């Protein structure tokens, strides 16, 4: 991250889950050519006609950040995913989660994943099903932090650092 760019964070809301989302934007000084940080490949990509993201950010949603702060935000990869603990039904006091799902969101796409017994993340419909009163008996999801997700996955599967992006 260099001083040749202006950096911004845009805050929005995931319309399905009603949780806050953030996007990291930059543009060369004196330019209107916007780039966004992809939270899938961790590279900067141009936005505009002919690109995966066809529009730049909404100016009303932007908050300027220093290049140093933009670098800190980009390095904190865990903040760019949302996590939920999975329960069969509404959790009772003392009940332990039986799994973890996450939504990785980036401007070019989103992906819902569940951490499985094979110790890998795989696509899931559990988040969509829960928030849209899914097919028949979706699991109950409780929002958690990445740290809490790691604790659950360590307890269940003995895996450490599964939330590292």
Residue frames relative to the residue before (quaternion, step in Angstrom):
aa qw qx qy qz dx dy dz
X 1.0000 0.0000 0.0000 0.0000 0.00 0.00 0.00
X 0.0605 -0.8245 0.5624 -0.0127 3.50 -0.76 1.02
X 0.6154 -0.5516 0.4266 0.3676 3.51 -1.36 0.25
X 0.4998 0.6500 -0.4312 0.3765 3.64 1.26 0.04
X 0.7235 0.3702 -0.2066 0.5448 3.55 1.33 -0.20
X 0.3221 -0.6476 0.6406 0.2578 3.48 -1.41 0.31
X 0.1841 -0.7993 0.5669 0.0763 3.58 -0.94 0.90
X 0.0542 -0.7941 0.6050 -0.0180 3.53 -1.11 0.81
X 0.2012 -0.7096 0.6499 0.1831 3.51 -1.29 0.38
X 0.1767 -0.7596 0.6200 0.0859 3.55 -1.02 0.91
X 0.1742 -0.7858 0.5890 0.0721 3.54 -0.84 1.02
X 0.0298 0.7879 -0.6129 0.0510 3.52 -0.99 0.91
X 0.4171 -0.6754 0.5366 0.2862 3.53 -1.28 -0.36
X 0.4109 -0.6490 0.5789 0.2736 3.55 -1.00 0.87
X 0.3802 -0.7780 0.4543 0.2092 3.58 -0.37 1.24
X 0.6539 0.5121 -0.3194 0.4562 3.59 1.14 -0.51
X 0.7989 0.3023 -0.1388 0.5011 3.57 0.85 -1.00
X 0.3185 -0.7716 0.4829 0.2646 3.59 1.29 -0.33
X 0.4738 0.6181 -0.4787 0.4054 3.56 1.06 0.77
X 0.5710 -0.6164 0.4303 0.3300 3.55 -1.14 0.70
X 0.1114 -0.7594 0.6377 0.0649 3.54 -1.07 0.85
X 0.1520 -0.7722 0.6099 0.0932 3.54 -1.21 0.48
X 0.1211 -0.7579 0.6373 0.0689 3.52 -1.22 0.66
X 0.2855 -0.7468 0.5777 0.1642 3.56 -1.10 0.72
X 0.0620 -0.8095 0.5825 -0.0384 3.55 -0.71 1.19
X 0.0123 0.7656 -0.6419 -0.0408 3.53 -1.31 0.37
X 0.0485 -0.7583 0.6473 0.0605 3.50 -1.37 0.33
X 0.5550 -0.5795 0.4557 0.3854 3.59 -1.10 0.58
X 0.6093 -0.5593 0.4088 0.3858 3.58 -1.06 0.70
X 0.8388 0.1731 -0.1510 0.4936 3.56 -0.93 0.96
X 0.6495 0.5070 -0.3128 0.4726 3.59 1.24 0.20
X 0.3159 -0.7141 0.5855 0.2177 3.55 -1.32 0.31
X 0.4632 0.6555 -0.4609 0.3786 3.61 1.22 0.40
X 0.1808 -0.8394 0.5099 0.0511 3.54 -0.21 1.35
X 0.0967 -0.7445 0.6573 0.0652 3.52 -1.28 0.64
X 0.1788 -0.7651 0.6085 0.1118 3.57 -1.15 0.65
X 0.4340 -0.6588 0.5426 0.2886 3.53 -1.23 0.52
X 0.3182 -0.7391 0.5649 0.1824 3.57 -0.75 1.09
X 0.2982 -0.7636 0.5475 0.1681 3.57 -0.86 0.95
X 0.5815 0.5366 -0.3905 0.4706 3.56 1.26 0.44
X 0.8098 0.1740 -0.1086 0.5497 3.61 0.85 -0.88
X 0.3843 -0.7705 0.4373 0.2595 3.61 1.36 0.04
X 0.5163 0.5804 -0.4377 0.4528 3.55 1.11 0.84
X 0.4828 -0.6269 0.5198 0.3220 3.55 -1.29 0.40
X 0.0643 -0.7919 0.6073 -0.0005 3.59 -0.99 0.92
X 0.4981 -0.6472 0.4892 0.3062 3.56 -1.10 0.75
X 0.2228 -0.7283 0.6321 0.1430 3.50 -1.24 0.63
X 0.4972 0.6363 -0.4932 0.3235 3.55 -1.09 0.70
X 0.7557 -0.3704 0.2591 0.4738 3.56 -1.27 0.06
X 0.7997 0.2727 -0.2205 0.4874 3.56 -0.96 0.91
X 0.6649 0.4598 -0.3068 0.5024 3.61 1.27 0.01
X 0.6987 -0.4667 0.3270 0.4326 3.59 -1.26 0.31
X 0.7304 0.2329 -0.1537 0.6234 3.57 1.11 -0.72
X 0.2807 -0.8407 0.4457 0.1251 3.54 -0.30 1.29
X 0.7703 0.2779 -0.1660 0.5494 3.61 1.20 -0.33
X 0.4913 -0.6131 0.5253 0.3267 3.51 -1.27 0.46
X 0.7096 -0.4663 0.3146 0.4243 3.57 -1.27 -0.01
X 0.5399 -0.5574 0.5121 0.3681 3.52 -1.35 0.30
X 0.4372 -0.7309 0.4495 0.2693 3.65 -0.48 1.11
X 0.6387 0.5435 -0.3315 0.4322 3.60 1.08 -0.64
X 0.6919 0.4737 -0.2697 0.4734 3.60 1.21 -0.45
X 0.5799 0.6329 -0.3533 0.3720 3.60 1.27 -0.08
X 0.0892 -0.7414 0.6630 0.0529 3.50 -1.18 0.78
X 0.3911 -0.7272 0.5039 0.2535 3.63 -0.64 1.04
X 0.0437 -0.7638 0.6430 0.0355 3.56 -1.17 0.68
X 0.5531 -0.6005 0.4575 0.3525 3.56 -1.19 0.54
X 0.6362 -0.5099 0.3920 0.4260 3.60 -1.19 0.34
X 0.6328 0.5347 -0.3335 0.4500 3.60 1.04 -0.73
X 0.6644 0.4849 -0.3015 0.4822 3.58 0.99 -0.86
X 0.6167 0.5357 -0.3442 0.4629 3.61 1.02 -0.74
X 0.6427 0.5107 -0.3231 0.4709 3.59 1.00 -0.78
X 0.6364 0.5190 -0.3246 0.4693 3.61 0.99 -0.80
X 0.6634 0.5064 -0.3039 0.4595 3.58 0.92 -0.92
X 0.6674 0.5031 -0.3023 0.4583 3.59 0.90 -0.90
X 0.6726 0.5011 -0.2963 0.4569 3.59 1.04 -0.74
X 0.6560 0.4899 -0.3052 0.4863 3.60 1.17 -0.53
X 0.1001 -0.8692 0.4820 0.0464 3.56 0.59 1.18
X 0.5954 0.6047 -0.3618 0.3860 3.59 1.07 -0.60
X 0.6232 0.5706 -0.3449 0.4087 3.59 1.10 -0.56
X 0.6685 0.5330 -0.2939 0.4274 3.59 1.20 -0.39
X 0.6820 0.3838 -0.3019 0.5445 3.59 1.20 0.39
X 0.2936 -0.7246 0.5969 0.1803 3.55 -1.21 0.62
X 0.1581 -0.8098 0.5631 0.0466 3.59 -0.95 0.92
X 0.0885 -0.7666 0.6339 0.0510 3.53 -1.27 0.61
X 0.3649 -0.6580 0.6070 0.2560 3.54 -1.22 0.61
X 0.3108 -0.7616 0.5478 0.1525 3.56 -1.03 0.87
X 0.0105 -0.7646 0.6439 -0.0270 3.55 -0.95 1.01
X 0.5856 -0.5726 0.4312 0.3785 3.58 -1.17 0.51
X 0.7771 0.0051 0.0430 0.6279 3.58 0.94 -0.97
X 0.7501 -0.2878 0.2788 0.5261 3.57 -1.27 -0.26
X 0.4276 -0.7385 0.4466 0.2691 3.64 -0.58 1.06
X 0.3106 -0.7169 0.5973 0.1812 3.53 -1.13 0.79
X 0.6630 -0.4969 0.3532 0.4344 3.62 -1.16 0.44
X 0.8217 0.2268 -0.1952 0.4850 3.54 -0.90 0.99
X 0.5167 0.6361 -0.4277 0.3814 3.61 1.23 -0.20
X 0.3062 -0.7573 0.5528 0.1648 3.57 -0.98 0.86
X 0.5577 -0.6076 0.4547 0.3364 3.55 -1.10 0.76
X 0.3316 -0.7553 0.5336 0.1865 3.56 -1.11 0.67
X 0.8126 -0.0139 -0.0061 0.5826 3.58 1.26 0.07
X 0.3173 -0.7182 0.5883 0.1934 3.52 -1.39 -0.03
X 0.0566 -0.7501 0.6573 0.0465 3.54 -1.13 0.78
X 0.1056 -0.7906 0.5994 0.0669 3.55 -1.24 0.42
X 0.2458 -0.7057 0.6400 0.1787 3.50 -1.36 0.40
X 0.1406 -0.7472 0.6472 0.0555 3.51 -0.71 1.18
X 0.0577 -0.8167 0.5735 -0.0277 3.52 -0.59 1.18
X 0.1011 0.7427 -0.6595 0.0558 3.52 -1.04 0.85
X 0.6703 -0.5326 0.3167 0.4084 3.58 -1.10 0.54
X 0.7034 0.4765 -0.2874 0.4423 3.59 0.99 -0.71
X 0.7963 -0.0929 0.0706 0.5935 3.61 1.18 -0.41
X 0.2381 -0.7294 0.6114 0.1933 3.53 -1.32 0.07
X 0.0870 -0.7946 0.5996 0.0397 3.55 -1.19 0.45
X 0.1992 -0.7523 0.6194 0.1038 3.55 -0.91 1.00
X 0.0088 -0.8199 0.5695 -0.0581 3.56 -0.80 1.04
X 0.2002 -0.7289 0.6405 0.1357 3.52 -1.29 0.55
X 0.3683 -0.6976 0.5632 0.2461 3.56 -1.10 0.72
X 0.1973 -0.8420 0.4991 0.0542 3.55 -0.60 1.19
X 0.7195 -0.4363 0.3388 0.4209 3.53 -1.37 0.08
X 0.6338 0.5126 -0.3346 0.4728 3.59 1.21 -0.43
X 0.4554 -0.7375 0.3919 0.3084 3.55 1.40 0.21
X 0.5934 0.4863 -0.4035 0.4986 3.53 1.01 0.92
X 0.4803 -0.6224 0.5315 0.3153 3.53 -1.33 0.37
X 0.0055 0.7862 -0.6171 0.0317 3.58 -0.95 0.91
X 0.6316 -0.5509 0.3862 0.3852 3.56 -1.14 0.60
X 0.0199 -0.7859 0.6177 -0.0198 3.53 -1.17 0.74
X 0.3386 -0.7060 0.5755 0.2361 3.55 -1.29 0.33
X 0.3656 0.7839 -0.4544 0.2128 3.61 1.29 -0.03
X 0.6672 0.4911 -0.3202 0.4594 3.63 0.90 -0.82
X 0.6489 0.4995 -0.3086 0.4840 3.58 0.91 -0.89
X 0.6617 0.5193 -0.3093 0.4436 3.58 0.85 -0.98
X 0.6682 0.5081 -0.3050 0.4498 3.59 0.89 -0.90
X 0.7525 0.4142 -0.2215 0.4617 3.58 0.82 -1.00
X 0.7393 0.3647 -0.2331 0.5158 3.60 1.18 -0.28
X 0.4668 -0.6704 0.4372 0.3762 3.59 1.27 0.37
X 0.1343 -0.8979 0.4185 0.0259 3.48 1.00 1.13
X 0.8668 -0.2460 0.0849 0.4254 3.49 -1.40 -0.09
X 0.8123 -0.1649 0.1311 0.5439 3.63 0.63 -0.98
X 0.8234 -0.0737 0.0850 0.5561 3.62 0.46 -1.06
X 0.0218 -0.8316 0.5548 0.0078 3.60 0.45 1.15
X 0.5669 -0.5721 0.4474 0.3888 3.59 -1.19 0.41
X 0.4571 -0.6397 0.5332 0.3124 3.54 -1.27 0.37
X 0.1503 -0.8054 0.5712 0.0497 3.60 -0.81 1.01
X 0.1207 -0.7692 0.6257 0.0475 3.53 -1.08 0.87
X 0.4498 -0.6986 0.4757 0.2886 3.64 -0.67 1.03
X 0.0131 0.7845 -0.6182 0.0467 3.57 -1.02 0.91
X 0.5381 -0.5907 0.4841 0.3566 3.56 -1.33 0.15
X 0.6613 -0.4746 0.3876 0.4327 3.56 -1.30 0.18
X 0.6326 0.5357 -0.3338 0.4488 3.60 1.01 -0.76
X 0.6573 0.4902 -0.3084 0.4822 3.59 0.97 -0.82
X 0.6100 0.5433 -0.3467 0.4610 3.59 1.05 -0.73
X 0.6518 0.5088 -0.3134 0.4670 3.59 0.93 -0.88
X 0.6446 0.5205 -0.3272 0.4545 3.60 0.97 -0.80
X 0.6513 0.5075 -0.3153 0.4678 3.59 0.95 -0.84
X 0.6951 0.4775 -0.2845 0.4560 3.58 0.85 -0.95
X 0.6083 0.5224 -0.3561 0.4798 3.58 1.12 -0.54
X 0.6547 0.5134 -0.3112 0.4593 3.58 0.94 -0.87
X 0.7311 0.4450 -0.2423 0.4569 3.59 0.84 -0.96
X 0.8490 0.1703 -0.0221 0.4997 3.57 0.76 -1.12
X 0.4678 -0.6899 0.4434 0.3296 3.60 1.23 -0.09
X 0.4869 0.6667 -0.4210 0.3758 3.57 1.24 0.44
X 0.1598 -0.7766 0.6030 0.0885 3.56 -0.98 0.88
X 0.8399 0.2337 -0.1598 0.4631 3.55 -1.11 0.72
X 0.2969 0.7937 -0.4902 0.2037 3.60 1.15 0.45
X 0.6686 0.5023 -0.3115 0.4512 3.60 1.15 -0.44
X 0.4263 0.6963 -0.4794 0.3218 3.61 1.23 -0.05
X 0.2173 -0.7912 0.5615 0.1074 3.58 -0.78 1.03
